[in-house]
C-alpha cells in the first residue's frame, strides 16, 4: 500500500531593481542595478496519514528569526500545516537583496515592502505544492563535486583571510534525494551540498541566486520535476572561484554541481528490485531478457523531531555602546559617499559593515545564552537535519558519520539565523568566522551531540 504523497510548488521572489543590494563591506554601490537570474521560492510538501511536512527553499542570504516566524505563520495559516513541521531554508546567496539590517543609505526604503511580501509568496509556493500532491516514493544517493574549498587561509603575517586552503577540511559530498510518483516520473529532487554563495562578490551590481540557481536549472532540464537546494555546513567553506563579478563563473559552478546531482539522480530507484531472467531469445546469439521486478516496498517512513539546544555565548558590550559606534561609522560613510571617490567610500564602508554586525550581535546575543532550534526530518531512508547556523564543515561531517540513516543531509541556514559555529581549534587562530561567532569554543561539540541524539530518537 502506498502511504506517502508529495507535491511541489514554486513562486518568484525576485526583488525590485533599486533595492539595497548584497551586503559586502568591500562594495561601493548600494542599489541593485540589474537581475541576472530570478530568485525563487520552491516548496516540497510530503504527507503520510495526518502528518504533513513542508520544506521551503528560498534564494536569500538568510532570514532573521522574526522574519522567519512571519513566513512560517503565513504558510501555516494558508496551508494548515503545523509551524513546527515547516522547514525554511536559505540558499545563502550573497548577491541577493538585503532583507534585514543595513548600513546602506539608499535602497533601504525598498526592504520593508519586499520582506512584507515574502510570507505570502512562500505560502503560495507551499499551497501549490499541496495542490500537486500525489502518491510518491522516496530514495537517495550520493556523489561528489569539487566546486568548494576550505576558505580559511593564512597569509605571511599569520592572519586568516578568505582564500583557498587546499590542506583544510572540506566536505565535497553531494546528497541527492529523489521524490518520484508511481509511474517513476520525478516530482522533486533535493540537493544538499556545502559551499558559500560567494561566487559573485563585491564588484557585482546584479541580483543573482549564485550557483544554486543554475544548479536547479540543470537538474530540472535533465531530470524533470522541480529541484530544491539545501545548503550544507559551509561556515569555513567557499567556492574555489569566488568573489567575482563574472556571471559565467557562477553559472558554470552551478552547471557542474547540477550535472553531478543529475547523474546521481538517474541512478536512484526508490523501489527495491530483484533481477529475474524472463527468457532466452534465440537470435544471431542467444539473448538474455531480464526484468528488474519489485522485491519489496520502498521505505515510506515520515517523521519530524524538534528540539532546542541552549548554547553559551561570548560577552557583548551594551546595545547603547554598539549603537553609538554604528551611528558614528554610518555617519562617516554618508560623508564619504558625498565625495564620489570610490576609494574614500570603500575605506568608510567596511568599518560601517563591521559596526553593523557588532550591533546586531549585541542585540541578539547580549543575554549570555541562546536557544538553537534543531529540526530533524525523516523522509523514507533519508535524514534531514536543519540548524539556524553557519556551521563549519567538520560539524556536518561528524553528524553524518554518527547518523543511523542510510543517507543524511545536514544543513545550516535554516529556520532563522544565529551566526557562525566554528570548531574549537579555530579559536586560537582567529579570523572572520571566529571573531564574528557569538559562541564559546565548546558549542560545536554540544551541537554535534544534540543532532546525533535527535537523529537516534527520530529513527527509534
Steps between C-alpha positions, in 0.01 A plus 500: 500500500634843403492725803707802401380794292710789373463817296708800397434866437695813412471878507724785385657710778722721286531844666435830324789682339644764726472298821796507740726235354737225614672589825873508444712732709723542195223612263463865409156483332173488693213409269442195281527619142399183309368146537727236348276209598171491694484405867261218583305346785455126446295282735458127552214361708510136611210337685415170664177441687447816709862619486597769249853637462596802291852580380547850359810609305548878472760682290603731783810550712290430813197610699527626853286316760215753491474487120532123497214486748283720278558271200425194711176646633382593151567148370322344796198728463461446124587131487398366845844354570637498855768774524736249665471280190620772264865533402604835353843488338709770334742441215727767654563699185711808570384671182135529592315779678566612854204372701557636850744742661708726278760774506390615154362849447324420171274212406407422860155651446420201275593239761185514722248458215708221347530314831129556566413317177721196571262318739212494249730400213646213702152395612384499137787268402402257777132532404586404142700206632203377704278520194758297306499207745508146362619158623878493515815300571821644646859387445847649529858482379829683532761648270791741520574846364826698525346849476589572863815549707585581861513878501699568821841585353795654689716780356871555563424698818297214643161666446197306378325615183234351270702324232590150384632270771560176311618327818192595703202276561224506238197278445432455129216249535186571296192344660218456249144413605257372237123537532317309224138426423377143447575519129865567591472859380690760706302723732797661672875478544664632816871579483708548816851644457721729706643811335464869581294697250791735440593414144370847415676766707519872586544643148176344376193726482248241379260280694592130462417176683871410470579137410178342641297671226668342197541177699121469533454594138744228387333231712152594381602504135659155525268330749164676506297605801619782724834521682561634851841596635580434866818684599743290703757572773704772337618738772863442401440398138478715189511467124832427334426790267341772709447871557468573128261714294508258206157334476645221287698377801198440722304353209779253428528402867125442520500302178785279625320425827173448313654250261635297793166515682316395184743210448437375852126555462483280191646209698247526785213254504289529818341158437705193609535269202615147423647388170303229319592319179174491304611299199785433260420630154662318205655746258840522335603423858286388794375821664421511870184704567487631855253688715585680823183431695391659829636303794333684784344828597698827503569658836194718560601633843412861573581673827623824653671574828562849637730576790673803650862535606613775737848621403744723688594824327773760536468822695376800302507873572174677587274563202525875557878485460475295182235737363721802561789335313276405210345846476848652490618262228186546294526878520858478379381283209229752410762775481733276299228433242461874445856513366424260217852360542477118489814449707372734772163324498666160530711607800182611680278213383669199656526655850129587478420143402697359793339744741159396371584133565619585851174680573293212371693255720465720807123504452462129425757346736536752781308278742790257548331195346288403201259218420568327168223312321608162362250351257537142380279351230479145370399458136509128432864390530627859525570719802487879464657704780442877502675757722480883500877541490803534274668179620851396404519206260645268766177531699287377212740215426493382862121507516480299177756252631295421812159505331301174497350589160619353171534856369525820705478856374628747760429871459553838649313807373157375605220615730656835592859615536727502806851545369818303436582174680878431478687191613685538835850500346413798280474741794875523558555594135232769486362620168166640391291195589643488854487872574140527382383175660299556820581157643744357749747237366311202644180583312589290194530175695172577676331548164636173354384308806152655494456430128614141544258445787216653300566267207517196725167590659349564158611158370399319818 
